[in-house]
């Protein structure tokens, strides 16, 4: 066995993915942000049976594919919530929604907790020690008398937006939270993504709130912060490690933690700011270009511009309509899909790629683009004689690496 193979660990014939996307802000944030915006700002067409609102296609698919029983216990508001007049209409919507869920899946049961049904209350207490009014409790039957549980309070600002004085309901997000609750109690194993902090990355308070909500609602994934300098090993329950836009350098020890994790079959999603020249220096200096050398990738200097294909005349905002032949893009090539990336780097395959790596482009810019090496703040950059023009197939702006361990 070669030294190169040894450093990847001793597991036999396993596939490990290093997914690398490099742009000033994150490809995944743009993709998922578009999803969230679409959910928050669209007109429902396909009405439910009582013509109140439509179920999202994702919700319909989730309900039709349930493979285990889920019970929803509805605990109505108590006297302490009585000052919010919007709660009455909100709970009417919840009942309608739960009824629609039941019609679409025989796996869904709904029980209303009232004084008139003490048996339902006793059943609920067998699984939840503390009960709170104005809440929905989810019970997923895992088989063998094992259950998964989740509690969700119907809070203004999260579950709905309304006027507590007039009772007007302005926005109702009950469907997404019911879906999140059902998914959380029907998944065989909770998936956890660890998001690295400590180097100026985006966090739950700065830039990742939309992503966290999307992952929880749609995929049942929990996003947890992690500080690499405080650990020697990525937790074994990690589905993936996310590094969202670091601005400061990683230490050798931190890179060792990442390399060890990848060598054991872990997955990394990396998003980097483009390298920008400040005086004679290129930054931010995170150390990742040296790290990526071991995977056959390098980040180009500057950022991609396009005077023809851009967003609203800003040459720095690149619409990516060209997708590489990687499994992650399955089906996307056949859609009329455009992803707009602001300030994105060229991501290149190195001339020498380690024998254990396969490098595959994910996204390309247009053939009319170029690699701008000026300052990002330029309003109207233009290509000069020293800057690279895109070939006929465009420039690669996102990459994936797969490695096979011998």
N, C-alpha and C positions, 0 to 999 in steps of 0.2 A: 504494500500500500504506500502511495506517495505521501510526502510531507503535506502537500496541499490537501489531500483527502483526509489525512489524520486530523488536521485542525478543524474539520467540519464534524468531528465526532465519529463514533464507531457503530452507529445504527446502520442496518443493512437495507439497501435499496429503498430509500424513502424520498418523497418529493417535498421540497421546501421552497416557499415562494418569498421572494423579496420584491415587493411592489413599490416602485419609486415614482413619485410624481413631484415635479419641481416647478413651482410657479410662485409668484409673489404672494398670492393668497391661494387657497387650497382648491384643487380640482374637486375634491369631494365636497367641500363646503359650497361651491358653486352649484354642483349637481344637486345636492340635497337641499340647498337653499331654494332652488327653483321648484323642487317638489313641495316644500313647505308653502311657498308663495302661491303655488297653484292650488293647494288645498285651502288656503285662507281667502283666496280671491277668485272664486269662480261661481257660475250659476249652475245649480243642479237641474238636470233635465229629466232623468229617468226616475219618476217619483216612486216613493214607497206606496204600500197598499192604501194608506190613508191620505196620501198626497201631501205629506208634511215636508219631507225632504228626501233626497236620494241617498242610498248607501253608496259609498265609494267602491270602485271595482276591486280594490285591494281587500276591502272588508268582505265583499261577497265571496271572493276566492278563499279568504281565510276561513269563513264560516262553512263553506262547502267542503273544506278539506280537514275539518276537525276530526281527530281520531280518538278523542277521549271526552268524557262528560265534564261539563263545567256548570257550576251553580252560581248564580248571581243573587246575593242577598241585598235587598234594597232597604236601608234604614233611613227613614225620612227625617227632615229637619225637626229639631226640638224647639222648645220655647226660646232658647238662647239665640237661635237663628231667625226668630220671628221678625226682626226689624228689617230684614232684607226681603222686600216684596218681590224681587225678581226670582226668588227661589221657587215660588209656586209654579210659574210657567216653566222654569228649568226642569223641575221634577216631572211635569207633564210630558216634556220632550223626552226625558229619560225613560219613562214608562212606554211611550210610543216606540222609542228606539229598541228597548229590550224586547218588546213584542215582535218587532220586525226581525230581530236576531233569532228569536225562537222559531219564527216561520221559515227562516232560511236554513236552520240547522236543528235536527232532532237532538243534537248533543247539548244544546243550551237549555238550562232550566232557570227560571226566575222566581224568587220567593220574596214577597213583601213582608217585612218585619213590622207587625202591628200587635196591639194588645189582644186583638181578636184571634190571633194565631200564635198561642204560646208554644206550640210544638216547633214551629219554625225558629222561634227565638232560642229554644233549648238546643236545637240542631246546630244553630250558628255558634252558640257558646261552647260546643264541643271542640271547635277548631280555633276560635278566637277568644283569648282571655279578656281583653278589654274591648268594649264596643263603644263606638262614638256615633252620635246622631249625625244626620246629613252625610252619610257615607254609603259606599258600595263595597261589598266584600265578595271576593272571588275565591272559589274553591274548585281546584282541578283534581280530578280523580286519576291518580297515576297507576292504579291497579294494586292488588295485594294489600288493600287497606292503607295505602299511602296516598297522601294528599299534598298538593301545593297550594299555598294561600297568598293572597294579596289584599290589602285594604286601600281604598281610595276615597279621600274626602272630596266633596263637591264644593270646591273653593272658587270664589269669584276671582277672576284674573288668570285662572288656570283652566277650570272646567267651563267657565262661561264669563261673559262680560255683560254687565247690565246695570241699570239704575236702581239702587236699593229703595229709593223714595217713590218712584212712579211704577216700578215693576217691569219696566221695559227691558227685554232681553236683546242686547245689541249683537252679540256673537255667542254661538253655542258650539263648543268643541267636544261634546260628549262622545261622539262616535270614535274619535281617535283615542280617547282615554279608555273607553270600554274595550276597544281592540287591544290596547296596550295591556290592560288587565288580563284579558283572556289569553293573550300570547304568553304572558309571564307565568301563568299557571299550567300551560300545556306544553311548554318546551321541556324536553327530557333533561337538558342541562343548560343552565344559564350561561350565556356567552358574555365574556368580559373583555373589553378593550382598555388597555392601560395607555393613558396619554401622558407623555413625558413633560415635566415642567422643570424650571430652574435655569433656563437659558434664554428667557424672553419669549417662550412659545406662547401661542394662544392657549387659553384656559377656559374653564367654565364661566368665569366672570368676564373674560376678554376674548370674544370671538367664537366660542364653541357652544354657546347656549342652544342655537338652532340645531347644530349637529347632535348634541346630546338628546334633545327632544325627539328628533327624527329617529335616532337609533333605538331609543326606548319605546317609542310608539310603534314603529314599523317592524323592527327586527327583534325586539325584546333584548337588546344589548345594553349592558351597563358600561358607561364610560367612567373610569376611575383615574385620578391623577397618580403619578408615580415619580419619585425623585431618584434618578439613577445613582447619584453619588452616595445615597444612603443604603444601597443594597449591593449584594454581590451576585444576585441571580434574579432574573425575571420570574415572578410567581408562576407556578405550574398551571394555574387556572386561566392564564392569558390566552385568549383567542388570537389576539393581535396586539402589537405595540404601535402606537401612533406618535409621530414626532411632528407637530404642526407648527412649522415656521420658526425654528430657533434663530436667535440673533447673536448668541455668544458661543464661544468655543466649548466643545466637550473635552473632557480629560481622557487620558489614555485608559484609565480604569473604567470609565463609562463606556468607551468604545469596546473594551474587553467584555463587558456585560452584554452588550448588544450582539457581539460576534458569537459569544457562547450560546446565547438564546437562539440565534439563527442556525448555528451548527447543530442544535438539538431539534431542528424542524420548525422553529417559530416563524411567524410572519411579521413583517415590518412595513408600515405605510409611512413614507417620508415625504414631507413637503418643505421645500426650501425657498427662501427668497432668491431672486436673481442676483448675481454678483454685479455690484455697481462700483465704479471707480471713484475713489475719494482721494484726490491728489495723485500720489503714485501707488496707492494701495487699492486692492480690490476687496470688497467686503459685502456682507458680513463674513467674518472668518470663523467658521464653525468647525472646520476640520473634516467636513463630510466628503469633500472631493477626494482626499487621500483615502478615506474609509471606503468610498465607492470604487476605488481602483481595484480592490480585491474582488469586485463583482463585475468588472468589465464595463463600467459606466463612468462618464465624467460630465460635469456640468460646464457648459460653455460660459464665456464671458459676456456680460451684458444681458440684453433681453430681445425678444423677437418683436419686430415691427412689420406692418404691412400697409402700404398706402392704398391698396385696392380693396382687399377683403379685411374689413375692420368693423368695429362697432361704433356707429354714429360719428364717423369721421375721426375718431381717436386711433391713430395708427398703433398705439400701444396695447389696444384691446383686440385680441386675436380670436376670431371665430374658428374653432377646430371642427371641421366637418369630415376629416379623413381619419379613419380608424385602422389600427394595425390588426393583423391576424392573430390575436391572442384570445384564449378562452374567455377572459373577462369581458371581451367585446362581443360575445356571441349574441346575435340578434340586433345589435346596435347598428351594424353596417347597413342593415336593410331598412332602417327608419330614417325619416327625414329629420335628422337631429343635428342641432348646432350647439356646441358648448363654447361659451365665450370666456376666454381666460385673460385677465389683466396682467401685464408685465411678466410674461412667461419666459423661462430660459430655454435655450437649446440643450437637449439632453442627448449626448452622443455615446455611441458604442465605441469603446476603445479598440485600437488596432489589435491589441493582444487581450484576449478574453480567457480567463482561467478555464481549464478543461472541464471543470465541474459546473460551469455556468452556461446558461442559454439566455441571451439578451433579446428581448422582443419589443419593438416600438408599440406604444398604445395609441398615441395621438400624433398627428402631423399638422403643421401649419400649411399655408397655401404656397404654391410655387412663386408667388409674387412677394414673398416675405424676405426679410434680411435680419441678420444678427446685429443689433445696434449696440455699440460699445460706449455710447455717451452716457449722460446722466439720465436717470429715470424721470427726473422732473422736467425734462425738455418737453415743450408743448408740441412742437412739430419737428421731430427728428427726421433726418433724411440719410440715406446710405451714402457713405463716402468710399474712396478707393480702397481703404484698408478693411472694410467690413464685408463679411461673407454674405453672398446672395444665396437664396434657397435653390436647390436643384429642382428638376422637373417634378419630383414627387414630394416637394416640400421638405421642411425641417422637422425632425422628431422632437416633440416637446413633452413627451411622457414615456416612461419605460417600465417594463417589468423584467425581473430576473428570476429564472427558476434554476434551482441547483439540484442535481441528483447525487446522493451520497452513495459511494460504493461500499 
